[in-house]
Structures are given as structure tokens and as C-alpha cells.
Amino acid sequence: MPRSAQAPYLFPAGARLGSDNVVLQARANRHVVNDYAGPLSVKTVLMGEVRWLIGGRELVVDRTSFLVLNAGERYSMNVDTVSPVETCCAFFAPGFVEQVAADVTSPLGRALDAPERDLPALHYLSALHTDRERALAGHIQNLAPRCRGAIAPTAFEEDFLLLARELLDYYSQVHDQAARLPAIRESTRRELFRRVLLGREYIHSHVSGPVSLSAVARAACLSPFHFHRGFTRALQQTPHAYITNLRLERARGMIEAGMPVFEAGLEVGFASASAFSRSFRSRYGEPPSAVRRKFARSGKKTKSEPGKLPT
């Protein structure tokens, strides 16, 4: 795959980051972004994985997750891989998502009386989120190919309204997770949940190797006891169960993309082929070899053009 970069696909043509709603999708082996402060955006990955650096933290995004960054939040990335990675990112116009949030949460009468009312704060939106069903990530990744054939801009505008609503629906689920945490004061609950999310980010960045509870708790600035209790209550599964499921989801994606079963199990951190096969069968109801055969027969493949990755 050539390393020379071409312009990424952007829609709508002529749109500007920071002013308009924009979709960027591209594929490349090499791309560097240094300390960029962009608009509110959602980062998704179709192929491979990308590591975004935010505030000294390394956040790994692959097909099982997506990353939301607030407007003005500075980030960097440095992609230099043998196999190309592919991303698709949605960038929102200033205040667009917040305005939709205000409309969703306000009675119609209030919206009519005070269209310029204060916009709500979305405390937990900027974070690495899981998307195992690929609902929100799939919507974003379908935007670009659909927009290529668009005759009028109305479909694109409606898509961004629906995307903002889906993002807020997901945010509501995250807010419910935070509400499960035991805390007398809202500020304490918010801080505890923020630290649980830091621990989850650490898991996503280190899941291919050994991940100890003490290491994750240190990354979250909590004791192992308080991290384990907070994580389990908020996400309704233990850290160990979360790590195992994340490894299996990543391995399944690799197998579907054509990687041999044994290599996929080792790549995501399983110590032996037998342990991987047992866990995979328990999670999905069939052995990994069956998935491999199924996708080998279908010849399923991801196609895209090489280019420069979007920021």
C-alpha cells in the first residue's frame, strides 16, 4: 500500500471544520496530528486501531469503540503502520449537539418562548465509549458513502440531526451508569464516575497484554476496592468480565477480517488456543473456527481508497 497521501473524502464539499457539520473518511498508513483543538467530534475506526493522545492519556479506538472529544479539546495522533488503518469522523458545527440536547430536554413551550436559552452541560460526553453493537459508529460510517450520491443537502442535514440525537441517547445511557454509583453529593458521584472511565480507557489501551486490577485502579487514581466496586456498579459487570468480553470482541473482528484463529487469540492477550476457544464458544455459542469458515466462504472484505487520515 503506498504511503503517499491523497486528500481524504469530505462531505459536504467546501465545508469548514469549526463552522459546519462535516464527515471525513479516509485510509492511510501514515498520518500525524500535533496538539490540534477542533470542534466537537466523534472518532470511529473501520480498520485497525488508532491511538489518540489527549491530556497525557492514550486512548485506543477500534471497531468496538468510539471517541468523543469536546470543542477545543486538544489532541494528537501518530499513525505509522505497515497495514493501513481507516477512520471515519463526524465533526459538529459549534453548539449543534448542545442545541439538540436543549430541544430534546425542554418542553416545546419553553423552546418557543426562549429559543436562545442556556444550553445544557454534557458532563460525560467527552470520553472513550464502547459500541459493541456498532449502532452509533455504524451510522457515522454509513454517512460518507451515502452522501457521495446526494442530490440535495437536506438528507445530510437530517442525518446530522439524527446522529446528534443518537449521540444524546447514548449519553443518557452513560448518565444512567453514573447514577448507579453510591454518593451523597452529585459532585462526588461525577468525580468517581470520571475515574471509572479513566480506568476503562486504560483497559482499552492495554487489553492485548496482562492487565492487573491494581494497575487499572492506579490509572483511575482509586484503590482496587473502590475501583472494582464503582466499575461493577456503573457498568454492571466486573473489570475481569469486561476485559474478557473486550478481548473476544476484538478477536472476532480480526477473524472476520481474515486473521487465523490462533493468531487472533494471541493478538488480544489469550495465553493459549484452548482458553481462547473455550471463552469464544461460551460468549458466541460457536467456536472461532466456525466464524473463520463462515467469513472465508462469504469473501467479505472492506474496500476503501488510500488517503490521508482525517484529524
C-alpha positions in Angstrom: 0.0 0.0 0.0 1.6 3.3 -1.0 2.5 5.8 1.8 1.9 8.9 -0.3 -1.3 10.5 0.9 -4.3 11.8 -1.1 -6.9 14.2 0.2 -9.5 12.5 2.4 -13.1 12.2 1.5 -15.1 15.2 2.9 -18.7 16.0 2.8 -20.2 18.4 2.0 -17.5 19.8 -0.4 -16.3 23.2 0.7 -17.5 22.8 4.3 -15.1 24.1 7.0 -14.1 22.4 10.3 -15.3 24.5 13.2 -18.1 26.1 11.3 -20.1 23.4 9.6 -21.2 19.8 10.1 -18.6 17.7 8.3 -17.8 14.0 7.6 -14.3 12.9 6.9 -13.4 9.4 5.9 -10.0 8.1 4.6 -7.5 5.3 4.8 -3.7 5.5 5.1 -0.5 4.0 6.6 0.9 7.2 7.9 -0.6 10.4 9.4 0.4 12.8 12.2 -1.7 15.4 14.1 0.0 17.5 16.8 -1.9 19.3 19.5 -5.0 20.1 17.4 -8.0 21.7 19.0 -11.0 21.0 16.8 -14.8 21.2 17.1 -17.0 18.6 19.0 -16.3 15.4 17.1 -16.8 11.6 17.1 -13.9 9.4 16.0 -14.6 5.9 14.7 -12.3 3.3 13.2 -13.3 0.9 10.4 -10.0 -0.9 10.1 -7.1 -1.4 12.5 -6.8 0.8 15.6 -5.8 4.4 16.2 -4.3 5.9 19.3 -5.4 9.4 20.1 -3.4 11.3 22.8 -5.5 13.6 25.0 -4.1 15.3 28.1 -1.3 12.8 28.5 -3.7 9.9 28.1 -3.5 7.4 25.3 -7.0 6.4 24.0 -7.2 3.4 21.7 -10.2 3.3 19.3 -11.0 0.3 17.2 -14.2 -1.3 15.8 -15.6 -1.9 19.3 -15.4 1.7 20.4 -15.7 5.4 19.5 -14.2 8.5 20.9 -16.0 11.8 21.6 -13.9 15.0 22.0 -15.3 18.3 23.1 -14.8 21.5 21.2 -11.4 23.0 21.9 -10.1 19.8 23.5 -6.5 19.3 22.2 -5.4 16.0 20.9 -2.6 14.4 18.9 -2.2 11.2 16.9 0.7 9.4 15.1 -0.2 6.6 12.7 2.8 4.8 11.1 1.7 1.2 10.3 2.5 -1.5 7.7 -1.2 -2.3 7.2 -3.4 0.8 6.5 -5.9 2.0 9.1 -9.2 3.5 8.2 -11.2 6.1 10.1 -14.5 7.9 9.7 -15.0 11.0 11.8 -18.0 13.4 12.3 -17.3 17.0 13.2 -20.2 19.1 14.5 -20.9 22.8 14.0 -20.5 24.9 17.2 -23.4 24.4 19.6 -25.2 21.9 17.3 -25.3 19.0 19.6 -26.0 21.2 22.7 -28.9 22.8 20.9 -30.4 19.4 20.0 -29.9 18.5 23.7 -31.8 21.6 24.8 -34.6 20.9 22.4 -34.8 17.2 23.5 -34.9 18.0 27.2 -37.2 21.1 27.1 -41.0 21.4 26.7 -42.0 22.8 23.4 -43.5 25.9 25.0 -40.2 26.8 26.6 -38.4 26.3 23.3 -40.9 28.7 21.6 -40.6 31.3 24.4 -36.8 31.2 24.8 -35.1 29.9 21.6 -31.8 31.5 22.9 -31.9 29.8 26.3 -28.9 28.4 28.0 -27.6 25.1 26.6 -27.1 22.1 28.9 -23.7 20.8 30.1 -22.9 17.2 28.9 -20.5 16.1 31.6 -19.7 12.6 30.5 -19.8 13.0 26.7 -16.1 13.6 26.1 -14.7 10.1 26.6 -13.9 6.8 25.1 -17.1 4.8 24.7 -17.9 1.2 23.8 -20.1 0.4 20.9 -20.4 -3.3 20.7 -23.5 -3.3 18.5 -21.9 -0.6 16.3 -25.1 1.4 16.3 -23.6 4.9 16.5 -20.3 4.1 14.8 -22.2 2.4 12.0 -24.4 5.5 11.5 -21.3 7.7 11.1 -19.5 5.2 8.8 -22.6 5.0 6.6 -22.8 8.8 6.3 -19.9 9.2 3.9 -20.8 6.7 1.2 -24.5 7.8 1.3 -23.5 11.4 0.9 -21.4 10.8 -2.2 -24.6 10.3 -4.2 -26.7 13.0 -2.5 -28.5 15.4 -4.9 -29.7 17.9 -2.2 -28.2 18.7 1.2 -31.4 18.0 3.1 -30.7 14.3 3.6 -27.2 15.2 5.1 -28.8 17.8 7.4 -31.3 15.3 8.6 -28.6 12.7 9.1 -26.7 15.0 11.4 -29.8 15.8 13.4 -30.4 12.0 13.8 -26.7 11.5 14.6 -26.9 14.1 17.3 -30.0 12.5 18.8 -28.4 9.1 18.8 -25.3 10.5 20.5 -27.6 12.1 23.2 -29.5 8.8 23.6 -26.1 7.1 24.2 -25.2 9.9 26.6 -28.4 9.2 28.5 -27.3 5.6 29.0 -23.9 6.8 30.2 -25.6 9.2 32.6 -27.6 6.3 34.0 -24.4 4.4 34.5 -23.1 7.3 36.6 -26.3 7.4 38.6 -25.7 3.9 39.9 -22.7 5.0 41.8 -23.2 5.4 45.6 -22.5 9.1 46.5 -24.3 11.6 48.7 -23.2 14.6 46.6 -23.6 14.9 42.9 -20.1 16.3 42.5 -18.6 13.2 44.3 -20.6 10.9 42.0 -19.4 12.8 39.0 -15.7 12.6 40.0 -16.0 8.9 40.9 -17.5 8.1 37.5 -14.8 10.2 35.8 -12.2 8.0 37.4 -14.0 4.8 36.5 -13.9 6.0 32.9 -10.2 6.6 33.2 -9.8 3.0 34.3 -11.8 1.8 31.3 -9.6 3.9 29.0 -6.6 2.2 30.5 -8.2 -1.2 29.8 -8.8 -0.4 26.2 -5.2 0.8 25.8 -3.6 -2.3 27.4 -6.1 -5.1 26.8 -3.7 -7.1 24.5 -1.3 -7.7 27.4 -1.5 -8.5 31.1 -4.0 -6.2 32.8 -4.0 -6.3 36.6 -6.7 -4.8 38.8 -4.1 -2.8 40.7 -2.7 -1.3 37.5 -6.1 -0.2 36.3 -7.0 1.2 39.7 -3.8 3.2 39.8 -4.7 4.7 36.4 -8.0 5.6 37.8 -6.5 7.2 40.9 -8.6 4.8 43.1 -7.9 1.9 45.5 -8.5 -1.5 43.9 -11.6 -1.9 46.2 -13.2 1.4 45.3 -12.4 1.0 41.6 -13.8 -2.6 41.5 -17.0 -1.6 43.3 -17.5 1.6 41.3 -16.8 -0.1 37.9 -19.0 -3.1 38.7 -22.0 -0.9 39.9 -21.7 1.6 37.0 -21.1 -0.9 34.1 -22.9 -3.8 35.7 -20.0 -6.2 35.1 -16.7 -6.8 36.8 -13.5 -5.4 35.3 -12.4 -9.0 34.6 -15.6 -9.8 32.7 -15.3 -6.5 30.8 -11.7 -7.3 29.8 -12.6 -10.8 28.6 -15.5 -9.6 26.6 -13.5 -6.8 25.0 -10.7 -9.3 24.0 -13.3 -11.6 22.5 -15.0 -8.8 20.5 -11.6 -7.7 19.1 -10.6 -11.2 18.3 -13.9 -11.8 16.5 -13.4 -8.7 14.4 -9.9 -9.9 13.5 -11.1 -13.4 12.5 -13.9 -11.8 10.4 -11.2 -9.7 8.6 -9.3 -12.9 7.7 -6.8 -13.4 10.5 -6.1 -17.0 11.5 -7.9 -18.1 14.7 -4.7 -18.9 16.7 -3.1 -15.6 15.8 -6.2 -13.6 16.7 -6.3 -15.3 20.2 -2.7 -14.5 20.9 -3.1 -10.9 19.5 -5.8 -10.0 22.0 -4.0 -11.5 25.0 -5.2 -15.1 25.5 -2.4 -17.4 26.8 -3.5 -20.5 24.9 -5.6 -21.5 21.9 -7.7 -23.8 24.1 -8.5 -21.0 26.6 -9.4 -18.7 23.7 -11.6 -21.3 22.0 -13.5 -22.1 25.3 -14.2 -18.4 26.1 -15.2 -17.7 22.5 -17.7 -20.6 22.4 -19.1 -19.6 25.7 -19.6 -16.0 24.5 -20.9 -16.6 21.0 -22.2 -20.1 21.0 -19.8 -21.4 18.3 -16.1 -22.0 18.1 -13.9 -19.3 16.4 -13.1 -21.7 13.6 -16.8 -21.6 12.6 -16.7 -17.9 12.3 -13.5 -18.1 10.2 -15.1 -20.6 7.8 -18.2 -18.6 7.5 -16.4 -15.4 6.5 -14.0 -17.3 4.3 -16.9 -18.6 2.3 -18.6 -15.2 2.1 -15.4 -13.5 0.9 -16.4 -10.4 3.0 -13.9 -7.6 2.6 -13.7 -3.9 3.4 -13.0 -1.7 0.5 -11.8 1.9 0.6 -9.4 4.2 -1.2 -6.0 5.1 0.2 -5.7 8.6 1.5 -4.8 10.9 4.3 -6.5 10.2 7.6 -8.9 12.8 8.9 -7.8 14.6 12.1 
